[in-house]
Amino acid sequence: MDELLQKAVEVSEKAYAPYSSYFVGSVARTRDGREFVGVNVENGAYPLGVCAEKNALAAAAAAGYRPGEVVALATSSTPCGGCRQWLHEWRIPEVHYRREDGSTNVVHANDLLPDGWELPE
């Protein structure tokens, strides 16, 4: 397992998942080497939970980073459909993730969501 994905697995232990017990962690790395972590946070009103990938990208955004400035993101699980659009919109060239069977993969965000909605430039 690569270093960035290992960090995502480690941070997943901090997730708040009292309903599913499905702990997910994510790490976004920017062009200048900064890293932002995120975890999934569940809520009793189930649709209001937030994914780890979104939290990591939101932390990067709060620090002033924008799409195209995150060069890699690792997540301890296969990204859900909604997160695939986030990854696509942020134009992340390296998405590292662990599949359900435990194997790992690294792809461009476009490979996870072909024909995703494009961010206006």
WOQUILIN-V786293 format. One record per residue. RES is the residue in three letters. SS is DSSP state (H for helix, E for strand, C for the rest). PHI is phi in radians with two decimals (none if undefined). Layout:
BEGIN
res ss phi
RES SS PHI
RES SS PHI
END
This chain:
BEGIN
res ss phi
MET C none
ASP C -1.28
GLU H -1.06
LEU H -1.16
LEU H -1.17
GLN H -1.07
LYS H -1.10
ALA H -1.11
VAL H -1.10
GLU H -1.12
VAL H -1.23
SER H -1.04
GLU H -1.12
LYS H -1.63
ALA C -1.07
TYR E -1.91
ALA C -2.35
PRO C -1.24
TYR C -1.65
SER C -1.75
SER C 0.99
TYR C -1.88
PHE C -1.62
VAL C -2.19
GLY E -2.19
SER E -2.53
VAL E -2.35
ALA E -1.85
ARG E -1.95
THR E -1.58
ARG C -0.97
ASP C -1.58
GLY C 1.64
ARG C -1.23
GLU E -2.20
PHE E -2.20
VAL E -1.81
GLY E -2.61
VAL E -2.34
ASN C -1.30
VAL E -2.28
GLU C -1.50
ASN C -2.50
GLY C -1.00
ALA C -1.52
TYR H -0.76
PRO H -1.15
LEU H -1.51
GLY C -1.14
VAL E -2.21
CYS C -1.36
ALA H -1.08
GLU H -1.06
LYS H -1.11
ASN H -1.12
ALA H -1.14
LEU H -1.22
ALA H -1.14
ALA H -1.13
ALA H -1.11
ALA H -1.10
ALA H -1.10
ALA C -1.53
GLY C 1.79
TYR C -1.42
ARG C -2.31
PRO C -0.89
GLY C 1.67
GLU C -1.75
VAL E -1.71
VAL E -1.65
ALA E -2.73
LEU E -2.46
ALA E -2.03
THR E -2.41
SER C -1.32
SER C -2.50
THR C -1.14
PRO C -1.10
CYS C -1.29
GLY H -1.04
GLY H -1.10
CYS H -1.19
ARG H -1.08
GLN H -1.18
TRP H -1.03
LEU H -1.08
HIS H -1.11
GLU H -1.13
TRP C -1.45
ARG C 0.93
ILE C -1.46
PRO C -1.28
GLU E -2.26
VAL E -1.97
HIS E -1.75
TYR E -2.62
ARG E -1.81
ARG C -1.35
GLU C -1.03
ASP C -1.43
GLY C 1.66
SER C -1.26
THR E -2.09
ASN E -2.57
VAL E -2.29
VAL E -2.45
HIS C -1.36
ALA H -0.95
ASN H -1.08
ASP H -1.24
LEU H -1.43
LEU C -2.53
PRO C -1.10
ASP C 1.09
GLY C -1.20
TRP C -1.16
GLU C -1.52
LEU C -1.36
PRO C -1.09
GLU C -1.67
END
